Amino acid sequence: MQEKQFIEKGARKVKLDEFLEKELDGAGYSRVELARTPTSTKLVVYAQRPGLVIGRGGSRIRELTEDLEKEFDFENPQIEVNEIENADADAQVVADSIASWLEKGGHVKRVGYTYIRRMKDAGVIGAELEITGKLSGNRGRTEKFSFGYVKRCGDTSKKNVRKGYKLARTRPGAIGVKVRIMEEMPEFMHRDVDVDKQILHTSDVGEEAGAKADRIEQVLAEAENMTSAELERAIEQKAEEIETGDISKQELRTAFDEMEDLEDEDEEADAEDAEEAVEEEQENEMDEEAPEPDAEQADESEGDEAEYEEIVSGTIGDAKEQIEDLDNPDFEAILEAEKSNKNRTTFVDWLEAKL
C-alpha cells in the first residue's frame, strides 16, 4: 500500500512539473518545491523572470492558483516565486537553452563547449553535459562534455547535484539534452577540487554500430573513388581481413558523405570560433574606451526593461493600451522583449510599423 502511495506522489509531482512548464513558458521556469502544512499547500516556484509568473497586479499568479486547485486538488495552495539569480548554474535552465539552440540549427560541439564554459564561469564545482541523438548523418551518437567534480551516486548526488533534461525536436529527429551540475561541496567532504581542470569531451556510439563503422572506414581506405566497380573491388579486397558480408555499397557512400559533412562542420565551427574571438577582442577594446554609464540611468533602463517584459506578457490588446499610455515608449526594447517572450507575429508587425 505504501509503495502505491509513493508511486502516486511521484506521478503527481511529474504532472505538476509538466503543467507549470507549459503554463510558464517564456518565464524561464526551472522547478517547483512542495511543502505541506496542516492548513495549506505551499509551492515554491523557481523562475528566471518572476515578474511574468506574478503578472500585472498579481493577476497571473491568482489564475495559476485557481488552476492548480482545480487540476491537482491542492488544499488552499500558496505560491511563492523565487528568482534564479545565476541562470548558468541552474541545470534545467541550461538544458532548455541548449535544446532551444539546437532546434535553431546550432552546431553540437559549439553549443556544448559554449555552455560548459558558461557553467564553469558561473562558479560551480563541476558540470556534465550529454547530447544524444541524430546529431549528423543517419547514425545516432552521444557527445559528452564535462569539467570539475560531479558526484554520480549516493546521498550527496541527490542533495548536491542538480539535474536537468530537455528534448530538442529537430528535422533529423529528437535530441536528448541531459545536464548535471554540482554547485558546491558538502561540508563532510574534505577534498581539494581543481575547478580549472581542462574541459573534457568524448563522442560515444553503440558497440555494434561502432565496430561496423570501423570496418566501413577500413573498406573506404582501400577504395580510390566512389564508383560501384571500385567499391565492389574494395569490399572483396578487404574480405580476407575483415567481415564484409553485411556492408553494402550504399552504406559506404553514406559513410563517405558523413565524413565530409563532419569535416565541413568542424571547419565552420573553427571559423565561427575565430570570428567570435575577434568580436570579443573588439568589444573589450570598445568597453575600455567607453565612459562608465550613470548609475541612475542604468537603474532606470533596467526598470524599463522589466516593465516592457511585464507588458508583453499579457494579451495583445492590453499590451497596446499600456504602450499607448506610456510617455516615451522605447519600441525597439518592447520589440526585443516580445521576440524573446511570446514572439506573436501580429504584435511584432504592429511594433515594427511603429518603428
HELIX and SHEET records of a PDB file:
HELIX    1   1 GLN A    2  GLU A   23  1                                  22    
HELIX    2   2 PRO A   50  ILE A   54  1                                   5    
HELIX    3   3 ARG A   56  GLY A   58  5                                   3    
HELIX    4   4 SER A   59  PHE A   72  1                                  14    
HELIX    5   5 ALA A   87  ALA A   89  5                                   3    
HELIX    6   6 ALA A   91  GLU A  103  1                                  13    
HELIX    7   7 VAL A  108  ASP A  121  1                                  14    
HELIX    8   8 GLY A  154  ASN A  160  1                                   7    
HELIX    9   9 GLU A  207  GLU A  222  1                                  16    
HELIX   10  10 SER A  228  LYS A  238  1                                  11    
HELIX   11  11 LYS A  249  GLU A  289  1                                  41    
HELIX   12  12 ALA A  295  VAL A  312  1                                  18    
HELIX   13  13 ILE A  316  ASP A  325  1                                  10    
HELIX   14  14 PHE A  331  SER A  340  1                                  10    
HELIX   15  15 THR A  345  LYS A  354  1                                  10    
SHEET    1   A 3 TYR A  29  ARG A  36  0                                        
SHEET    2   A 3 THR A  41  ALA A  47 -1                                        
SHEET    3   A 3 PRO A  77  GLU A  83  1                                        
SHEET    1   B 5 VAL A 161  ARG A 169  0                                        
SHEET    2   B 5 ALA A 174  MET A 182 -1                                        
SHEET    3   B 5 GLY A 126  GLY A 133 -1                                        
SHEET    4   B 5 ARG A 141  GLY A 148 -1                                        
SHEET    5   B 5 LEU A 200  ASP A 204 -1                                        
END                                                                             
